[in-house]
Amino acid sequence: MRRPKIPARLPLDPYVPALLGTVGLAALLPARGAGATVADGASTAAVALLFFLYGARLSTREALDGLRHWRLHLTVLACTFLLFPLLGLAARGLVPTLLTPPLYSGLLFLCLVPSTIQSSIAFTSMARGNVPAAICAGSFSSLAGILLTPLLAAALLAGGAGSFSADSLLKIVLQLLLPFVLGQASRRRVGGFLTRHRSVLGYADRGSILLVVYAAFSAGVVAGVWSQVSVPRLGALMLVEAAILAVMLLSTWYGAERLGFDRADRIAIQFAGSKKSLAAGLPMASVLFGAHASLAVLPLMLFHQMQLMVCAVLARRRARESEPAPHRVAEVSRAPQHPAPRAR
């Protein structure tokens, strides 16, 4: 029996050390007083810029063309905004034995954010799945999340640390929805510029998110919320998240098979339906949770790295399953090659 190959190097997103460094900076040098006011204002502007860029980059025509594969997209949306929230609600029974109420609010919020685009596409391509479907599914999830995530938060987080109010709704409209609509409206004018300078603007994206993280964790340090978290609680949180990820990976793979999708579509559904977007979730959390955003985004940050590591290994396995058996290839290559008989 052949031993399964273990990757020599597990993937570590280079952005994760930057996030951890930002958290450490906020812990050592949190923004206070006038500095906190400046950080909050800069964070608000960064969130608006992020969603403007999201709107300007999303091709409406490509999204409409992708509607032809509507069964796949509905399956991914159901996994993202139905099955995930149900798992989050089921985890309520772990409070307070394993999870504190603030950590559970963050875990539930994790289950409400949209799917990723970039990593879903990358893993689907690595696993030899339906890449165009992954592109459209991720785009639809991000678009739907702008509306569905706040609405689900209003329904499921009411009364908790992320309680929803009319003021929260106004912030969602002004900081998220309005910039996104403006981005869509200006796509014809700025779309080409964004495409040509995609790599440079990528740094602007990530820099904006780091600013949001710094402002959120600074507020948490000043408010003393980190005294509520212990190492055993963090370990329990990671175990719960690992269980949720395992359930989603199994459900998306075998559920898609029961629904009659072929292998390429099942791969796209598995990687798009089991992911959660750190880039979309962090700005939303800063709007919805305010001073409690630091604890609210902690489960999402942990889940982000966990999903990258697990799905990278899984994508390689799916790719190997699509290849011909190595021993068969070796047998064919070692077989003696007899010259063809000459015609007389």
Backbone torsions as a table, in degrees:
resi	resn	phi	psi	omega
1	MET	NA	128.8	-179.7
2	ARG	-77.5	138.2	176.9
3	ARG	-78.4	139.5	177.4
4	PRO	-63.6	138.5	179.7
5	LYS	-75.8	132.0	176.9
6	ILE	-101.4	127.9	-179.7
7	PRO	-56.2	136.4	-179.9
8	ALA	-64.2	-25.8	-177.1
9	ARG	-142.8	114.8	177.0
10	LEU	-73.0	141.6	-174.6
11	PRO	-71.1	129.3	173.7
12	LEU	-118.5	115.5	178.6
13	ASP	-61.7	122.3	-179.6
14	PRO	-57.1	-20.6	-179.1
15	TYR	-73.9	-24.1	-178.2
16	VAL	-63.3	-47.0	175.7
17	PRO	-58.8	-34.6	177.6
18	ALA	-65.1	-40.7	177.1
19	LEU	-63.5	-44.8	179.9
20	LEU	-64.3	-38.5	177.0
21	GLY	-64.0	-36.8	177.9
22	THR	-66.4	-40.5	176.5
23	VAL	-62.3	-42.8	178.0
24	GLY	-62.9	-39.4	177.9
25	LEU	-63.6	-41.5	178.3
26	ALA	-65.2	-33.0	179.0
27	ALA	-71.0	-37.3	-177.7
28	LEU	-85.2	-40.7	-176.6
29	LEU	-130.7	69.5	179.7
30	PRO	-69.9	150.4	177.3
31	ALA	-74.4	128.6	-178.6
32	ARG	-129.1	154.4	174.4
33	GLY	56.7	-125.5	-179.8
34	ALA	-64.2	-33.3	177.4
35	GLY	-62.7	-38.0	177.9
36	ALA	-65.8	-37.7	177.9
37	THR	-63.3	-43.2	178.3
38	VAL	-64.9	-43.2	-179.7
39	ALA	-63.4	-40.6	178.4
40	ASP	-64.4	-42.6	178.7
41	GLY	-65.0	-41.5	178.0
42	ALA	-66.0	-37.2	178.5
43	SER	-65.3	-41.2	177.8
44	THR	-61.5	-44.1	178.5
45	ALA	-65.0	-37.6	179.7
46	ALA	-65.2	-40.8	177.8
47	VAL	-62.5	-44.5	178.5
48	ALA	-61.4	-41.2	178.8
49	LEU	-63.9	-42.3	179.5
50	LEU	-57.2	-48.7	-176.1
51	PHE	-75.6	-24.9	170.9
52	PHE	-64.2	-44.3	178.9
53	LEU	-66.4	-37.1	175.7
54	TYR	-58.8	-46.4	-179.5
55	GLY	-66.1	-39.0	-178.3
56	ALA	-71.2	-26.7	-177.8
57	ARG	-87.0	-27.6	-175.7
58	LEU	-73.6	116.2	-179.6
59	SER	-79.3	115.4	179.2
60	THR	-62.8	-38.2	-178.9
61	ARG	-64.9	-44.9	178.4
62	GLU	-62.9	-38.9	179.3
63	ALA	-64.1	-41.2	178.8
64	LEU	-67.8	-37.8	177.3
65	ASP	-63.5	-34.2	-179.5
66	GLY	-71.2	-11.1	179.8
67	LEU	-64.7	-15.5	179.8
68	ARG	-63.5	-25.5	177.9
69	HIS	-101.1	51.3	-169.5
70	TRP	-64.5	-31.9	-179.5
71	ARG	-63.1	-41.8	179.7
72	LEU	-65.0	-44.0	-177.6
73	HIS	-66.5	-39.1	177.5
74	LEU	-65.0	-35.3	177.8
75	THR	-64.5	-44.5	179.0
76	VAL	-64.8	-42.9	179.1
77	LEU	-63.1	-38.0	178.9
78	ALA	-65.8	-38.9	177.0
79	CYS	-64.8	-42.2	-173.8
80	THR	-73.5	-43.9	-171.5
81	PHE	-111.7	5.2	176.4
82	LEU	-125.6	-57.9	-176.8
83	LEU	-69.2	-44.7	177.5
84	PHE	-57.2	-51.3	178.1
85	PRO	-59.8	-34.8	177.8
86	LEU	-63.9	-39.2	176.1
87	LEU	-65.8	-38.7	177.3
88	GLY	-62.8	-41.1	177.8
89	LEU	-66.6	-36.6	178.8
90	ALA	-64.4	-29.3	179.9
91	ALA	-72.6	-7.0	178.2
92	ARG	-60.3	-27.7	179.0
93	GLY	-67.5	-11.0	179.7
94	LEU	-87.8	-0.7	178.2
95	VAL	-97.4	129.3	4.0
96	PRO	-102.4	12.4	-174.6
97	THR	-64.2	-44.9	-179.2
98	LEU	-108.6	-39.7	-174.8
99	LEU	-117.1	140.8	172.0
100	THR	-78.8	157.9	178.4
101	PRO	-54.1	-42.6	177.8
102	PRO	-63.9	-40.0	178.1
103	LEU	-66.5	-37.0	177.7
104	TYR	-66.1	-38.6	177.1
105	SER	-60.2	-40.7	176.7
106	GLY	-66.4	-38.7	177.8
107	LEU	-64.1	-43.0	178.4
108	LEU	-65.5	-39.9	176.8
109	PHE	-62.1	-39.8	175.4
110	LEU	-53.2	-40.4	-178.0
111	CYS	-73.4	-7.5	-176.2
112	LEU	-103.4	-15.0	-174.6
113	VAL	-78.7	159.8	-177.6
114	PRO	-72.2	174.3	178.9
115	SER	-78.8	168.0	177.2
116	THR	-83.6	166.7	174.3
117	ILE	-111.4	-58.1	-172.5
118	GLN	-60.8	-52.6	-175.7
119	SER	-69.6	-32.8	176.7
120	SER	-62.0	-43.1	178.9
121	ILE	-65.5	-45.7	-176.7
122	ALA	-62.2	-45.3	-178.5
123	PHE	-71.7	-35.7	176.9
124	THR	-63.6	-41.1	177.6
125	SER	-65.7	-42.8	179.6
126	MET	-61.3	-37.5	-177.9
127	ALA	-87.0	2.9	178.6
128	ARG	64.8	47.5	177.9
129	GLY	-103.1	-165.4	-177.8
130	ASN	-83.8	92.8	-175.7
131	VAL	-66.2	-46.2	178.4
132	PRO	-56.9	-37.4	178.6
133	ALA	-66.6	-37.9	178.3
134	ALA	-65.8	-37.5	178.0
135	ILE	-61.9	-50.1	-178.6
136	CYS	-66.9	-40.9	-178.6
137	ALA	-63.0	-43.1	178.0
138	GLY	-64.8	-39.9	179.3
139	SER	-65.7	-43.8	179.1
140	PHE	-63.5	-40.1	-179.9
141	SER	-63.7	-43.3	179.0
142	SER	-63.7	-41.4	179.3
143	LEU	-65.7	-45.4	-179.7
144	ALA	-66.4	-32.2	-177.5
145	GLY	-65.4	-26.8	178.9
146	ILE	-60.6	-32.5	178.5
147	LEU	-98.4	-44.8	-172.4
148	LEU	-71.9	-38.2	-178.3
149	THR	-61.0	-49.3	176.6
150	PRO	-62.8	-37.8	-180.0
151	LEU	-66.2	-42.7	177.6
152	LEU	-66.5	-37.1	176.7
153	ALA	-63.5	-38.3	178.5
154	ALA	-63.4	-37.4	-177.0
155	ALA	-80.3	-36.5	-170.0
156	LEU	-103.7	-22.3	-178.0
157	LEU	-104.6	4.9	-178.4
158	ALA	-60.2	131.2	178.4
159	GLY	90.8	-9.2	179.7
160	GLY	-99.7	-159.5	-179.6
161	ALA	-65.2	-27.3	178.5
162	GLY	-104.2	41.5	-177.0
163	SER	-57.3	141.8	-174.6
164	PHE	-102.6	139.9	-178.0
165	SER	-143.2	177.4	176.9
166	ALA	-62.9	-33.9	177.5
167	ASP	-65.8	-38.8	177.0
168	SER	-63.8	-40.4	178.6
169	LEU	-63.0	-41.2	178.6
170	LEU	-64.4	-40.2	177.9
171	LYS	-63.9	-39.7	178.3
172	ILE	-60.6	-45.3	-178.2
173	VAL	-64.7	-46.0	-174.6
174	LEU	-76.2	-37.8	-174.2
175	GLN	-93.4	-24.6	-176.1
176	LEU	-115.0	-58.0	-172.2
177	LEU	-70.7	-47.0	-178.2
178	LEU	-61.2	-48.2	176.4
179	PRO	-60.1	-36.9	178.4
180	PHE	-63.2	-45.5	179.0
181	VAL	-63.0	-41.3	177.5
182	LEU	-63.3	-37.6	176.9
183	GLY	-63.5	-42.3	176.9
184	GLN	-63.4	-41.0	-178.6
185	ALA	-66.4	-31.1	-177.7
186	SER	-98.8	11.2	-176.7
187	ARG	-58.8	-40.6	-178.2
188	ARG	-62.1	-32.8	-177.8
189	ARG	-84.1	-38.4	-173.4
190	VAL	-109.8	-7.1	-176.6
191	GLY	-59.0	-44.5	180.0
192	GLY	-63.8	-40.8	178.2
193	PHE	-62.5	-43.6	-179.8
194	LEU	-64.8	-36.2	178.9
195	THR	-67.7	-42.1	-178.1
196	ARG	-68.9	-30.6	-176.7
197	HIS	-113.6	37.9	-175.7
198	ARG	-61.1	-42.5	-176.8
199	SER	-66.6	-41.1	179.8
200	VAL	-66.7	-42.7	-179.3
201	LEU	-69.3	-22.7	174.8
202	GLY	-61.9	-37.4	175.8
203	TYR	-66.3	-35.1	177.2
204	ALA	-65.1	-40.4	176.9
205	ASP	-57.2	-54.9	-174.6
206	ARG	-69.0	-35.7	176.4
207	GLY	-63.5	-37.5	177.8
208	SER	-64.0	-40.8	179.8
209	ILE	-67.0	-38.5	176.8
210	LEU	-61.8	-37.6	177.5
211	LEU	-65.0	-41.0	177.2
212	VAL	-62.5	-43.1	179.4
213	VAL	-62.8	-43.4	-179.5
214	TYR	-62.2	-45.0	-179.6
215	ALA	-63.9	-42.0	-178.2
216	ALA	-66.4	-46.1	-177.2
217	PHE	-74.6	-28.8	174.1
218	SER	-62.4	-45.1	178.1
219	ALA	-61.5	-37.8	178.8
220	GLY	-66.8	-40.1	179.4
221	VAL	-66.0	-44.2	-179.9
222	VAL	-63.4	-38.5	-179.5
223	ALA	-79.2	-9.8	178.3
224	GLY	77.1	24.0	-176.1
225	VAL	-71.7	-22.6	-177.2
226	TRP	-71.4	-14.2	175.0
227	SER	-69.8	-11.6	-179.9
228	GLN	-86.0	-8.0	-173.7
229	VAL	-111.6	132.6	176.5
230	SER	-120.1	165.3	179.6
231	VAL	-60.9	-44.3	176.9
232	PRO	-59.6	-36.8	178.1
233	ARG	-65.0	-39.5	178.1
234	LEU	-65.6	-39.8	176.4
235	GLY	-62.4	-41.9	177.5
236	ALA	-63.9	-39.8	177.9
237	LEU	-60.5	-43.3	-179.9
238	MET	-65.6	-36.8	176.8
239	LEU	-64.9	-42.3	179.0
240	VAL	-63.9	-43.0	179.6
241	GLU	-65.9	-37.6	176.8
242	ALA	-62.5	-39.5	178.1
243	ALA	-65.7	-41.9	179.0
244	ILE	-63.7	-43.5	179.3
245	LEU	-62.7	-42.1	179.3
246	ALA	-62.2	-44.0	178.8
247	VAL	-61.6	-42.1	-178.7
248	MET	-68.5	-40.2	178.8
249	LEU	-64.7	-41.3	178.5
250	LEU	-69.9	-41.8	-177.8
251	SER	-66.0	-42.7	-178.7
252	THR	-68.0	-36.0	-177.8
253	TRP	-73.6	-54.6	-176.5
254	TYR	-79.7	-29.8	175.3
255	GLY	-65.6	-40.2	177.5
256	ALA	-64.7	-33.8	176.9
257	GLU	-65.4	-42.2	178.7
258	ARG	-65.0	-29.0	179.5
259	LEU	-81.8	-2.4	174.0
260	GLY	90.8	15.0	178.5
261	PHE	-78.2	148.3	176.6
262	ASP	-77.3	177.9	-172.7
263	ARG	-62.8	-43.2	-178.7
264	ALA	-61.9	-40.9	178.5
265	ASP	-70.2	-36.8	178.7
266	ARG	-62.6	-37.6	177.5
267	ILE	-63.5	-45.5	179.0
268	ALA	-61.9	-42.1	179.9
269	ILE	-65.3	-41.0	-178.3
270	GLN	-63.9	-45.2	-175.1
271	PHE	-81.6	-27.8	176.9
272	ALA	-85.3	-29.5	-176.0
273	GLY	-87.7	-10.6	-177.8
274	SER	-108.3	5.1	-174.6
275	LYS	-102.4	158.8	171.9
276	LYS	-133.7	138.5	-172.2
277	SER	-88.1	117.7	173.9
278	LEU	-70.1	-38.9	-177.2
279	ALA	-64.1	-37.4	178.8
280	ALA	-83.9	-33.9	-175.5
281	GLY	-72.0	-38.7	-177.7
282	LEU	-61.8	-49.1	178.2
283	PRO	-62.5	-39.2	179.2
284	MET	-63.1	-40.5	-179.5
285	ALA	-63.9	-38.3	179.9
286	SER	-63.6	-30.5	178.4
287	VAL	-79.7	-43.1	-172.8
288	LEU	-79.3	-34.6	-171.2
289	PHE	-103.4	-19.5	178.7
290	GLY	60.8	-122.3	-177.0
291	ALA	-65.9	-20.0	-179.5
292	HIS	-92.4	8.9	-174.5
293	ALA	-65.2	-29.1	-176.8
294	SER	-61.5	-46.1	177.4
295	LEU	-73.7	-30.2	-177.8
296	ALA	-67.3	-34.3	-176.9
297	VAL	-89.5	-11.3	-179.3
298	LEU	-59.3	-48.2	177.1
299	PRO	-59.5	-37.0	179.7
300	LEU	-66.8	-40.9	179.3
301	MET	-65.1	-40.3	178.0
302	LEU	-67.2	-42.6	-179.1
303	PHE	-65.0	-34.7	-178.8
304	HIS	-58.7	-51.0	-179.4
305	GLN	-68.9	-36.6	179.7
306	MET	-62.3	-44.8	-178.5
307	GLN	-66.9	-34.8	178.5
308	LEU	-64.8	-45.5	-177.7
309	MET	-66.4	-46.9	-177.4
310	VAL	-68.0	-44.6	-175.6
311	CYS	-72.1	-27.5	175.5
312	ALA	-65.5	-44.1	177.0
313	VAL	-64.4	-42.2	-179.2
314	LEU	-65.9	-38.8	179.7
315	ALA	-63.7	-40.4	176.8
316	ARG	-63.4	-38.0	178.8
317	ARG	-66.5	-42.6	177.8
318	ARG	-62.0	-38.2	179.3
319	ALA	-65.6	-41.4	178.4
320	ARG	-65.4	-35.6	179.0
321	GLU	-65.5	-25.9	-180.0
322	SER	-82.7	-14.3	-179.5
323	GLU	-85.6	155.7	174.8
324	PRO	-65.3	153.3	-178.0
325	ALA	-59.7	132.3	-176.5
326	PRO	-60.3	-37.1	-177.2
327	HIS	-68.6	-30.2	177.8
328	ARG	-70.5	-41.4	178.4
329	VAL	-62.8	-40.3	-180.0
330	ALA	-65.2	-41.0	179.4
331	GLU	-62.5	-41.8	179.7
332	VAL	-65.0	-41.1	-178.5
333	SER	-69.3	-29.4	-179.4
334	ARG	-86.8	-11.4	-177.7
335	ALA	-64.7	138.6	180.0
336	PRO	-64.4	136.5	-179.4
337	GLN	-98.4	106.4	-179.9
338	HIS	-86.6	133.4	177.8
339	PRO	-64.7	145.7	179.8
340	ALA	-69.9	142.1	180.0
341	PRO	-62.7	138.6	179.4
342	ARG	-76.1	143.0	177.3
343	ALA	-73.1	135.5	178.9
344	ARG	-96.3	NA	NA
